[in-house]
Amino acid sequence: MEHTKIEQSNQDYRALGYSEDLLPKGPQERDWGIFNYITVWMGAVHNIMSYMTVAGFFILGLSVNQVFLAIMLSALIVSAGYALNGYSASKYGIPFAILLRDSFGVKGSIIPALCRGLVAGVVFFGTTTVVGAQSLNVLFSRFIPNYMSIGGDFNIFGLDVPTMISYGILWLVTVLLFLGGMDMLTVFGKYSSPIVYIFIIGAAIWAINIAGGIGPILEYKPSATMESPLVFIACVSALVSNWAGPVVNIADYTHRAKSPKAMIYGLSIGMIGSYLLFAITCISLIAGTEIAFGQPIFNIVDAIDKIQNPFSVVVLILALNVGATAFVVFGNLLPSGLQMTTLFPKVFTVKSAGVLTAVIGTIILPWKLVSSTETLFFFYSFIGSMFGPIVGIMLSSFFIERKRHLNLSMLYVEEGKNGAYKSGYNIIACIVLLISFLLPMSGAFLKGVPFLVKLNDFAFFSGLIMSFILYTVLYKFNQQSVHNSVENKVGV
C-alpha cells in the first residue's frame, strides 16, 4: 500500500516536471545502511586542508592534549550536525534542494542553494586543489631535477610556474573523475578509503619513530602559549567549518537511508572513528617532525618532504591527495552540480555545473587563501558565517516550527507556483539568514568592536546559535498562503 502511494505521488511530481533525482525515495530505493554511512567520509577526513588547520592550532599555542580534544570535540559536533540535519531527509526521502524549500520557500531556497552549491563549492575546490598542487611539487621535485626552478621568477598573480603545472594536472584529474559519473565515483569511493588508511597509519608510525617514541610527542610543547580559552573554541569552530558544507547538504546522502537509525549510527561511528585516527596521525606528524627537525611546520606536505625514503613520500602524498580528491568531488563538485541543476535546469547539467565550479574556483586565486594561518582562518570564518545560519534555520524550521512533519505537496509545486509562502519566499528565514551572516562576518573587518570579533572567532557556532534562536522566536510572524501542518505520508 505504501509503495503504491509513493509511486502515485511521484507520478504526479513527474508530471510537474521534476527529475528522478529530486523525487522522494521509496523503500526500494533507500539502500544505504550503516556501513555505507560509516565509510562515506572515511577517506575524505584525511585531506591536506584539515592537516594544515590542525597545524595552525599548535601555532596558536594549543598543547597536544588540547589539540586532541579539539579534534575529537569537532568530530562529535559534526556527527551531531549530520544526525540532526539529516533526519528529515532520512524520514521523507527527499534531497537537499527540495528540503530547502520548506525552510526558505520555493523561491527563497535559491539563496542558500547558491551559497552551498556555488560559493562554497568554488572556494573549497580552489583551496583544496591548490594545496594538493603544492604537495605534487614535492613529489615531482624528487624525480625531476630543478623542477621548482622551472620558469624562474615568472608568476601569475603570485602563482609560480611549477605550481601552475601541478595545479593543472590535479585540476584535470579531479574534473575527469567527476565527469566519469556515479559509477566511477562509486568505485573510487569504495577503494580510496582503504588506500588512504594504509599509508596514513604508516605516516603516524614513521613520525612517532623519528620523534623517539610516543612519549616525546605527548610531552611536546608548542613555542607559543594559548592566550585565552576562547582560542580553543575558535579552533574547534574552524575545524567544524571545514565540514560545514556537508553538514548543510547532508540530505543529499541521508535521503537514501534505509532508516533514520542507519544514518545516525553510521555517520557518527564513521566520523568519530575516522577523526580518532586523524588526530593520532596529525599530532604525530606535526609534533614528531618538529621534535626531529627542530622547526615548526605549518604545511603537512613540508613535514612529509622530510622523509628520506622517496617511495614513502610518493605513497603518502598520493594518499593525502586521494583523500582530498574524494572531499572535493563528493563534498563540493557533486553538491554544486546538483544545486545548480535544480535551480537552473535549462542552463546546467550536473556535469556542466561542476566544471563551472572548477573553473571559477581557479579564477578566485585560491592560493591567496591558504598562504598563512591568518588567511586560512579568515576563510573558515567566512564559511562558518555562511553555513552556520543555514543549518540553524533548517533545524528550527523542521524541529520547532514543523514539529518534524512536512507537507510534500507544498514543496513539489507546479512551475510558477509559490508553495506555502505567498511570495515564494520565507521572508523571516531570509532576514534571519542575512543578520546571522553579517554579524559574525563583520567581526573580521571591525576589529575595534570586541563583541563582533568574538562572534567572528566562533563564526559557525555564532551563526548557528543566533539563527536558531532568532528563527524560533520570529517564525510565527510568517505569512503563509496555507497552513502547513498536515503531514503528507509519502516516504514516512
N, C-alpha and C positions, 0 to 999 in steps of 0.2 A: 504493500500500500504506500509506504513512504517513498520507495523508489519511483513508483508511478507518479506521485505528486511532484517530486523533484523534477522528473523528466518533463512533465507537463508545464511546470513553471519555466524551465529552461527553454522549452519550445516557444513560449510566449516571449522570453527575453531575446531569443534569436530573431524572432520576427521584428523586434525593435532595433535590430542591427548590432547586437552585442556579439563579440567574437567568443570562441570557445574558451580562450584564456581568461575571460572575465566572468564567465558563468559560475554559479555556485557549484562546488564539487559534491557529487553524490557519494553514497557509501562505497561504491565500487571504485571510485577514483581517489579515495582517501587511502593511499597506500604507503604513507610514511609512518613507520613505527619508531620505537625508542631508539633503536640502533642507528637509523637514518639521521636522527637529530643529534645523537652523540657525535657522529663523525662529520657533520656538515661544516663545522668551523675548525676542526682539529688541526688541519694543516695551515689554514689561514692565520691562526693565532701567532704562528712563528713567522711574522713578517718583519722586515728591517725597520719600518717606521715604529713599530712597537718597541723594538730593542733600543732605538735611539731615544724614544720617550723615557724609558726607564733609566737610560744613561744620564738623562737630564735630571732625574731625581737625585742621583749621587752628587751632581754638580750643585744642586740646591741645598745639599747638606744632610740628606736623609741617611740614616745608618742602614746596615744590612737588614736588621730586623724590621725597621720601618719600611724599607723598600719591599720586603717580602709581604708585610702586612698590607701595604698599599696595593700591591698586585692582586692579592687574594680578595681584598675587600672590593676591588674593581670587578673581579670575576663574579662575586656574589651579587653586586648591583646590576651588572649586565644580565646575569641569569634571571634576576627578578624582573628586569625590564622586558626580556624575551617572554617570560611566562605571562606577565600581566597584559602586555600589548599584543601578544599573540593569541590570547584566549578567545577573543571574539571571532577571529578568522577560523580558529580550530572548531568552534561551535557551529558556525554558519557556512563554512567552506567558501568564503568569498575572499578575493585578493585585496591587496592594499589599496589599489586605485579606487575600487568600489567602496571599501570601508571608509576611506577619507570623506566620501560624500555624506556619511552620517554625521561626522563631526563638523565639517566645514560647509556643507551644502553642495549641490550638484555643480554649480559654477565655482563656488569658493574653494573647492578641493583642488583647483588648478594651482593655487598659491603654494600650499605645502608640497604638492606633487612636483612642481618645478624646483622647489628647494631641495627635495630629496633626489629627484631624478636627474636634474641637470647641474645645478650649482654644486652640490656635494659630490656627485659623480665626477664632475670635471676636476674639482680640486683634489680629491683623493686619487684619481687616476694619475694626474700630473705629478703630485708629490711622491707617490709610491713608485712610479716609473723612473723618476729622476734619481731616487735613492738606489733603486735597483741598477740603474746605469752606472752609478758610481762604484757599485760592487763589481760590475763587469769590468770596469777599468783595472781593478786589482787583478782580476782573473786574466785579462788579456796581457797585462804587464809581465806576468810570469812566463809567457810564451812568445811574446812579440817584443824584441829588443827596441827600446826607446819609444814604446807605444805612447807614453804620456808626453812625448816631445813632438808628436805629430801636430803640424800646424803652427808650431812656435807659440807666439803670444796672441795669435788671432783668436777672437771670440765674438760671439753674437749675443748681445745683452748679458754678458757675463758667463756664458756657457762656452767652454773651450772645445776644440775640435775632437779630442779623444772621447769626451763625454757625449758630444753630439753623435758620434758613431755608435757608442754603446747604447745611447738612448734610442736611436733609430732602430737598432737591432731588437731591443727589448720591446719597443712600441709595436714593431711589426709582428713579433711572436705573439704578444698578448692579443692584438687585434685579430690575427688569423685564428688563434684558439677560440676566441669569442665567435667569429664568423663560422667556425666549424659546426655550430649548432649544439643542441642539447645532448645529442648522442656523444659527441666528442667531449663535452663538458662533464657528462656523467662518468665517462671513463677516466678523465683527468682527475675528477674529484675522488674517485674510488681508489686510485693508485698513488695520488700525490701525498696523502697524509702519512702512509707508512714510510715512504721515502724520506720525507721531512723528519720524521721522528727518529729514524735510524741514525741520521747524521747529526741531528741536534743533540741527542744523547752522547754521541761521540765527542761533540764540541765541549759539552759540560765536563766529561771525563778529562779531556785534554787540559782545560782551564784549571780544574782542580789539581791536576798533576803538576803543572808549571808553577802553581802558587805554593806548592809544598804540602798539599793536603787540604781537607775541608776546614781544619782549624784556623789557619791564617785567613781564609775567606770570611769565616764567621766573625773574626776579630777585626776585620778591615774597618778602618775609619776614614771617611772622606775628608778631603783637605778643608772643605768649608763646613760650617755649622748651621744647622737649620735655625733660621731666625725666629720662627713662630710656629706653633702647632697648626696654624691656618695654612702654612705651606704644604703640610701633609695632605690636607683636604684638597688643596688646589692640584696636587699631583694625582690624587685619586680621580678628580674631575677630568683631568687631562687624559688619563688612560681610558676612562669610561667614554670620553668624547671620541676616542679612536674607534669605538664600536657603536657610536650613537646612530650612524646611518642604518646598519642592520636592525637596531632596536626599533627605529621608526617604521621600517617596512618589513618587519619580521612576518607580517601577514602573508607575504608572497611565498613563504615557506610553510607556515603553520596551517594554511587553508587546505593542505593535503594530509593533515594529521589524521591517523586512524581514530584518535580520541584526544581530548584536551590533556589527559594524563600522559599520553605518549610524548606529546610536545613538551610538557613541563618537565618531566623526568629526564628526557633525552637531552634537551638543551642545557639543563642545569648540570647534569653529570658531565657532558662533553665540555662545557665551558670551564667549569671548576677544575676538572681533571687536567685539561689542556693547559690551563693557567698555572697549575701547580708545577708541571714540568717546565713551562716557560719561565716561571720565577726562579727555579733552581738553575736553569741554563743561563739565563740573563745575568743573574747576580754572579754566577761563577765566571762567566766571560768578562764582565766589566771589572769586577774586583780582582779576579785572577790575573788578568793582563796588566793591571796597574801594579799589583804586587810584584809580578815577574819583571816588568819592563820599566817601572818607576815613573810612569806618567799616566794621568787620567785620559781615557779615550772615549769621546762622545759618540763617534760613529762606530757601530759594531763591526762594520766592514774593516776598519783600520785595525781592530783587535784581531780579526781573522787573518789579516795580512801579516801578522807577527808569526804565524805558524810557518815553520821551515819546510815542512813536507808539502810539495806542490799538489800532490793528489788530494790531501786533506783540504787544502784551500779550495780546490776546484769543487769538490763534492759539497762542502759547507756553503759556498756561495750559491751553487746551483740549488741546494736545498732551500736556502732562505728565499731565493727568487721563485721557487715553486710555490712556497707559502704566500709570498707577496702577490704572485700572479693569480693564485686562487682567490685572494682577498679582492683584487681589482676586478676580476671577471665576475665572480659570484656576488660580491658586495657592492659593486659600483656600475660596471658596464651593463650587466643584465638588468638591475633595477632601473637604471637610467633609460635603457631601451624600452622597458615595459611601461614606464610612466609617460614618456614622450609619445609612444604609440597610442596609449589610452587617451591622452589629451588631444593629439593631432593625428588621428588615424588616416586622414587623407594625405598627410605630408610625410609621415615617417613609418618605417617598419622597425621592428625591434633592432635589426642589424644596422640599418642606416642611422638610427638614433644613437646606437652605441659607438659607431665610428665617429659621428659628430662630436660626441663626448670626448673621445680620444684626441681629436684634432684641437678642440678648444682647450683641453687640458694641457696641451703643449703651448698654445698661444699665451696663456696666462703667466708664462715664465715660472714654472713651479720650483725651479732650483733656488729661487729667491726665498721661498717659504721654508726651506729646510737647511738654510745656511748656518743657523745657530740655534741655541736653546731658546732665545727670546722669540725669534720668528716662528719656531715650531709651536711654542705655547700660545702665541698670538693666533696662529692658525686653529689650534684646538679651541680657543675661546670663541672664535667666530663660529665654528661648527657647533660647539655646545650651546651658544646663544641662539642658534637657529633650530637645532633639533630638540633641545630640552623642552621648549614651549609646545612644539608639535605633539610630543609624547604626552605632556601634561594635559593638554586639551583632549586628546584622544581617550586617555584614561578617565578623566572626569566625565566626558560625554557618555562613554559606554557604561561605566560602573555607577555613576551618580545620577546623571540625567536620564539615561535609558533603563537603568536598573537591570543591565545585562540582556535586554531584549531589543531586537532590531526588527523594523518593518521593511523587508526587502523590496516591497512594491514602491517605496519612497526612494530607493536607491537605483533600481533598474527602471528608469523612466524613458519615455519616448523623447527623441531628439527635439529640443526646443522647449521641453517641459522643465519645470524648476524643482520638482520633488517637494520635500517637506517645507522648504522655505520660499516665501512669496517671490523673492528676487533671485533665488538660486544661491544666495549667499547666507551663511550663518554669520550675520554681522557681528554678534557678540564674540564668536570664535576668532574672527579676523582681527577685531580690535585687540582682544587679549593676546593674540599671537604677535601683533605689532609692538605692544607695550612690553611684553615679556622678552622680546628680542632686543629692543632698543635700550632698555635699562641696563642689562648686563654688558652689552657690547659697548655702550658709551663709556664704560669704565676703562676701556683700552685707550681712549683718547683724552678723557677728562681726569688726568692724573691728580689734579688738585682736590678732587672730591673723594675722600676715603671710602665712603659707603659704596659708591659706584665701582671703585677699584676692587673692593672685596667681592661685589657681585660678579665682576668680570673674572676674578681669580677662580671662582666656583661656577663658571658660566652654565654648564649643563645642569647642575643641581639648582642654581638660582632660577634659570628659565623654567625648569620643570615644576618646581615647587610654586613659583609665582603664578604660572599659568593655571596650574591645577586649582589653586585657591581662588584666583580671580574668576575662572570659568564656573567653578562650583557656586560661587556667590551670585554671579550675574546671569547664568543660563536661563533663569526664569523670565528674564526680560526678552527672550527670543520671540519673534513674531513668526509663527508657523502657519502655513496655509491649512494644515490638518493636524489633528492630534496624533503623534507618532508613538502611541503607547500600545498598539495592538501588534502582537508578535506574528510574523509570518513564519510558519513552521518549517519552511524549506531548509533542509540541511541540518536540522537540530537532531 
